[in-house]
């Protein structure tokens, strides 16, 4: 750690990996680094993901659709270990040239349709099945307002606050304060909205709730960055009410287990290929490991 101020060079060059715990997942060029075909299961939807907030959005959505009885939402969830570089394999890059999880392949169509970016996947599934996406122009627009709010806001929470508060190799007051201020503003935006509405976009549970909950629910429940006390998340009472209401949904409880590789072994389902996997293939069942 240097006490000297940093002077940027005229032309930036990538001399070494940086970024702390997740340094190996970032590089300044795109494309595949190795040949590796993707696994394909038998179900219509093939998901390639990890149980991070962005990945959890999609598994919650798929589980909610299955709960409504949409057989076409049956899916195989294949684990992508981003710290090992799975997202730079040639097969994954064909589905998502941006090399980020989650990525979805809908093989119910010919040819299969690729969908990447978590917000795009939620919108695609909502339109395909006619669920969790209101039909009236007013309600649909309000839902999309909040979906795109989340897509724009989350980088400040994850890549900004989360990185500098929890993952950066050195802690600096300026970036932590800068991003803590923004995250608290975002929580206040949500709290004020939820003071007037049961759900984010109004009276209905929508893809807006599904998009926002994995990020801000984890923050409020101290399941992200160990920062709930630092950010005083319990002071946002309407946000807390909504977080717990969403957390009680059975599809949400299942969805947040899928592709999860950390925490309580009972809550880790590394890959999901059948509905029964939640009962028989969690890590505690496979390894005998208890939390």
CORKAMO-V864336 format. One record per pair of residues at least 6 apart in sequence whose C-alpha atoms are under 7 Angstrom apart, sorted by the first residue. I is the first residue (numbers start at 1). J is the second residue. D is the distance in Angstrom with one decimal. If there is no record, write none. Layout:
BEGIN
I:J:D + I:J:D
END
This chain:
BEGIN
17:23:5.8 + 17:24:6.7 + 19:168:6.0 + 20:167:5.8 + 20:168:5.0 + 20:169:5.0 + 21:167:5.9 + 22:83:6.9 + 24:83:6.4 + 25:82:6.4 + 25:83:6.0 + 25:85:6.7 + 30:98:6.9 + 31:88:6.8 + 31:93:6.5 + 31:97:6.6 + 32:88:4.7 + 32:89:5.3 + 32:90:5.0 + 32:93:6.1 + 33:88:5.5 + 33:89:6.2 + 34:88:6.9 + 34:89:5.2 + 34:90:6.1 + 35:89:5.6 + 35:90:4.9 + 36:89:5.0 + 36:90:5.4 + 36:91:5.7 + 37:90:6.5 + 37:91:4.5 + 38:91:5.1 + 38:92:6.5 + 40:46:6.8 + 41:76:5.8 + 43:74:5.6 + 43:75:5.1 + 43:76:6.2 + 44:72:6.2 + 44:73:6.8 + 44:74:6.1 + 44:75:6.1 + 44:106:5.9 + 44:107:5.2 + 44:108:5.0 + 45:73:6.4 + 45:74:6.2 + 45:75:4.5 + 45:76:6.4 + 45:104:6.9 + 45:105:6.0 + 45:106:4.8 + 45:107:6.2 + 46:75:5.7 + 46:76:5.1 + 46:77:6.3 + 46:104:5.7 + 46:105:5.0 + 46:106:6.4 + 47:75:6.9 + 47:76:6.0 + 47:77:4.7 + 47:78:6.0 + 47:103:6.0 + 47:104:4.6 + 47:105:6.5 + 48:77:6.0 + 48:78:4.9 + 48:79:6.1 + 48:80:6.1 + 48:101:6.9 + 48:102:5.8 + 48:103:5.3 + 48:104:6.3 + 49:55:5.7 + 49:77:7.0 + 49:78:6.3 + 49:79:5.5 + 49:80:5.2 + 49:101:5.1 + 49:102:4.5 + 49:103:6.5 + 49:259:6.6 + 50:79:5.8 + 50:80:5.7 + 50:81:6.9 + 50:101:6.8 + 50:259:4.8 + 50:260:6.3 + 51:256:6.8 + 51:258:6.2 + 51:259:4.7 + 51:260:4.4 + 53:214:4.8 + 53:215:5.4 + 54:102:6.7 + 54:118:6.0 + 55:101:6.5 + 55:102:5.2 + 56:214:6.4 + 56:255:6.2 + 56:256:5.4 + 57:118:7.0 + 57:210:5.7 + 57:211:5.4 + 57:214:6.4 + 58:118:6.8 + 58:122:6.6 + 59:255:4.7 + 59:256:7.0 + 59:258:6.7 + 60:210:6.9 + 60:251:6.1 + 60:252:5.2 + 60:255:4.2 + 60:256:6.6 + 61:122:7.0 + 61:210:6.7 + 62:73:6.0 + 63:251:5.1 + 63:255:6.0 + 64:251:5.2 + 65:73:6.3 + 66:73:6.1 + 66:74:6.9 + 67:251:6.9 + 75:273:6.6 + 76:272:5.7 + 76:273:4.5 + 77:271:5.4 + 77:272:5.0 + 77:273:6.4 + 78:271:5.4 + 79:259:5.6 + 79:270:6.3 + 79:271:5.8 + 80:86:5.6 + 80:87:6.6 + 87:93:6.9 + 87:99:5.1 + 87:100:6.4 + 88:99:6.0 + 93:99:5.7 + 95:103:6.5 + 95:114:5.6 + 96:103:6.2 + 96:116:5.8 + 102:116:6.6 + 102:117:6.7 + 102:118:6.2 + 103:115:6.1 + 103:116:4.7 + 103:117:6.9 + 104:114:5.9 + 104:115:5.1 + 104:116:6.3 + 105:112:6.4 + 105:113:5.7 + 105:114:4.6 + 105:115:6.3 + 106:112:5.3 + 106:113:5.1 + 106:114:6.4 + 107:113:6.7 + 115:121:5.8 + 119:147:6.8 + 119:151:6.8 + 122:207:6.3 + 126:132:5.9 + 126:133:5.5 + 132:205:6.4 + 132:206:4.2 + 132:207:5.5 + 133:140:6.3 + 133:206:5.7 + 133:207:6.3 + 134:140:4.8 + 142:201:5.8 + 143:201:5.2 + 143:206:6.9 + 143:208:5.6 + 146:201:6.9 + 146:208:5.6 + 147:208:4.8 + 147:211:6.4 + 150:211:6.8 + 150:212:5.9 + 156:179:6.5 + 156:183:7.0 + 157:183:5.9 + 160:179:5.9 + 161:176:6.1 + 161:179:4.8 + 161:180:6.0 + 162:225:6.1 + 164:171:6.5 + 164:175:6.6 + 164:176:5.8 + 165:171:6.8 + 165:176:5.9 + 166:225:5.6 + 184:231:6.9 + 190:239:6.3 + 191:236:5.9 + 191:238:5.2 + 191:239:4.8 + 193:200:6.7 + 194:200:6.2 + 194:238:5.6 + 194:239:6.3 + 195:238:5.5 + 197:203:6.3 + 199:205:5.9 + 199:209:6.9 + 200:208:6.5 + 200:209:5.9 + 201:208:6.8 + 213:243:6.7 + 217:243:5.3 + 218:224:5.3 + 219:228:6.2 + 220:228:5.9 + 220:233:5.3 + 220:234:6.9 + 220:240:6.9 + 221:228:7.0 + 222:228:4.9 + 234:240:6.8 + 247:253:6.6 + 257:267:5.2 + 257:268:5.2 + 257:269:5.5 + 258:268:6.7 + 258:269:4.9 + 258:270:6.1 + 258:271:6.4 + 258:272:6.4 + 259:269:5.7 + 259:270:4.3 + 259:271:5.5 + 260:268:5.0 + 260:269:6.0 + 260:270:5.6 + 261:268:5.8 + 261:270:6.1 + 262:268:6.9 + 264:291:5.0 + 265:282:6.7 + 265:283:4.9 + 265:284:4.9 + 265:289:6.6 + 265:290:6.3 + 265:291:5.9 + 266:282:5.8 + 266:283:6.2 + 266:284:5.3 + 267:282:6.8 + 268:282:5.4 + 268:283:5.7 + 269:278:6.8 + 269:281:6.5 + 269:282:4.6 + 269:283:6.4 + 284:290:5.8
END
